Amino acid sequence: MAQGQERSSNWLVVPQAGQALDQLKFEIANELGIQVPQDGYMGNIASRDNGAIGGHITRRLVQMAEQQLAGQ
């Protein structure tokens, strides 16, 4: 792979949404009682906990989209 190219297909359509998603991630972790390090590095958190956070983020985003569609 050429240098500078990223393998990840996870990219944000709206780059400014990154900060909002990070805020949501920390909010959900707090709700689940998962302690997030001050530096924000999630690599030392158990896979199960990271999966729980990701699952709740997905549920919350789907719920928000459904509410938005219902309002239109």
CNS distance restraints for C-alpha pairs under 8 A (distance, minus, plus):
assign (resid   1 and name CA) (resid   5 and name CA) 6.99 0.50 0.50
assign (resid  12 and name CA) (resid  17 and name CA) 7.20 0.50 0.50
assign (resid  12 and name CA) (resid  18 and name CA) 7.26 0.50 0.50
assign (resid  14 and name CA) (resid  18 and name CA) 7.91 0.50 0.50
assign (resid  16 and name CA) (resid  20 and name CA) 7.71 0.50 0.50
assign (resid  17 and name CA) (resid  21 and name CA) 6.18 0.50 0.50
assign (resid  18 and name CA) (resid  22 and name CA) 6.18 0.50 0.50
assign (resid  19 and name CA) (resid  23 and name CA) 6.22 0.50 0.50
assign (resid  20 and name CA) (resid  24 and name CA) 6.21 0.50 0.50
assign (resid  21 and name CA) (resid  25 and name CA) 6.07 0.50 0.50
assign (resid  22 and name CA) (resid  26 and name CA) 6.31 0.50 0.50
assign (resid  23 and name CA) (resid  27 and name CA) 6.12 0.50 0.50
assign (resid  24 and name CA) (resid  28 and name CA) 6.08 0.50 0.50
assign (resid  24 and name CA) (resid  57 and name CA) 7.11 0.50 0.50
assign (resid  25 and name CA) (resid  29 and name CA) 6.12 0.50 0.50
assign (resid  25 and name CA) (resid  53 and name CA) 6.72 0.50 0.50
assign (resid  25 and name CA) (resid  54 and name CA) 7.77 0.50 0.50
assign (resid  25 and name CA) (resid  57 and name CA) 6.82 0.50 0.50
assign (resid  26 and name CA) (resid  30 and name CA) 6.11 0.50 0.50
assign (resid  26 and name CA) (resid  36 and name CA) 7.27 0.50 0.50
assign (resid  27 and name CA) (resid  31 and name CA) 6.31 0.50 0.50
assign (resid  28 and name CA) (resid  32 and name CA) 6.17 0.50 0.50
assign (resid  28 and name CA) (resid  53 and name CA) 6.32 0.50 0.50
assign (resid  28 and name CA) (resid  56 and name CA) 7.04 0.50 0.50
assign (resid  28 and name CA) (resid  57 and name CA) 7.23 0.50 0.50
assign (resid  29 and name CA) (resid  33 and name CA) 6.13 0.50 0.50
assign (resid  29 and name CA) (resid  34 and name CA) 5.00 0.50 0.50
assign (resid  29 and name CA) (resid  35 and name CA) 7.02 0.50 0.50
assign (resid  29 and name CA) (resid  36 and name CA) 7.14 0.50 0.50
assign (resid  29 and name CA) (resid  53 and name CA) 6.04 0.50 0.50
assign (resid  30 and name CA) (resid  34 and name CA) 5.78 0.50 0.50
assign (resid  30 and name CA) (resid  35 and name CA) 6.91 0.50 0.50
assign (resid  30 and name CA) (resid  36 and name CA) 7.94 0.50 0.50
assign (resid  32 and name CA) (resid  53 and name CA) 7.92 0.50 0.50
assign (resid  34 and name CA) (resid  49 and name CA) 7.25 0.50 0.50
assign (resid  36 and name CA) (resid  40 and name CA) 6.43 0.50 0.50
assign (resid  36 and name CA) (resid  41 and name CA) 7.70 0.50 0.50
assign (resid  36 and name CA) (resid  42 and name CA) 6.95 0.50 0.50
assign (resid  36 and name CA) (resid  45 and name CA) 7.91 0.50 0.50
assign (resid  37 and name CA) (resid  41 and name CA) 6.38 0.50 0.50
assign (resid  37 and name CA) (resid  42 and name CA) 7.35 0.50 0.50
assign (resid  42 and name CA) (resid  50 and name CA) 7.72 0.50 0.50
assign (resid  45 and name CA) (resid  49 and name CA) 6.64 0.50 0.50
assign (resid  45 and name CA) (resid  50 and name CA) 6.67 0.50 0.50
assign (resid  46 and name CA) (resid  50 and name CA) 6.36 0.50 0.50
assign (resid  47 and name CA) (resid  51 and name CA) 5.97 0.50 0.50
assign (resid  48 and name CA) (resid  52 and name CA) 6.19 0.50 0.50
assign (resid  49 and name CA) (resid  53 and name CA) 6.28 0.50 0.50
assign (resid  50 and name CA) (resid  54 and name CA) 6.20 0.50 0.50
assign (resid  51 and name CA) (resid  55 and name CA) 6.01 0.50 0.50
assign (resid  52 and name CA) (resid  56 and name CA) 6.18 0.50 0.50
assign (resid  53 and name CA) (resid  57 and name CA) 6.15 0.50 0.50
assign (resid  54 and name CA) (resid  58 and name CA) 6.23 0.50 0.50
assign (resid  55 and name CA) (resid  59 and name CA) 6.27 0.50 0.50
assign (resid  56 and name CA) (resid  60 and name CA) 6.05 0.50 0.50
assign (resid  57 and name CA) (resid  61 and name CA) 6.13 0.50 0.50
assign (resid  58 and name CA) (resid  62 and name CA) 6.12 0.50 0.50
assign (resid  59 and name CA) (resid  63 and name CA) 6.06 0.50 0.50
assign (resid  60 and name CA) (resid  64 and name CA) 6.14 0.50 0.50
assign (resid  61 and name CA) (resid  65 and name CA) 6.18 0.50 0.50
assign (resid  62 and name CA) (resid  66 and name CA) 6.11 0.50 0.50
assign (resid  63 and name CA) (resid  67 and name CA) 6.22 0.50 0.50
assign (resid  64 and name CA) (resid  68 and name CA) 6.16 0.50 0.50
assign (resid  65 and name CA) (resid  69 and name CA) 6.12 0.50 0.50
assign (resid  66 and name CA) (resid  70 and name CA) 6.04 0.50 0.50
assign (resid  67 and name CA) (resid  71 and name CA) 6.20 0.50 0.50
assign (resid  68 and name CA) (resid  72 and name CA) 6.66 0.50 0.50
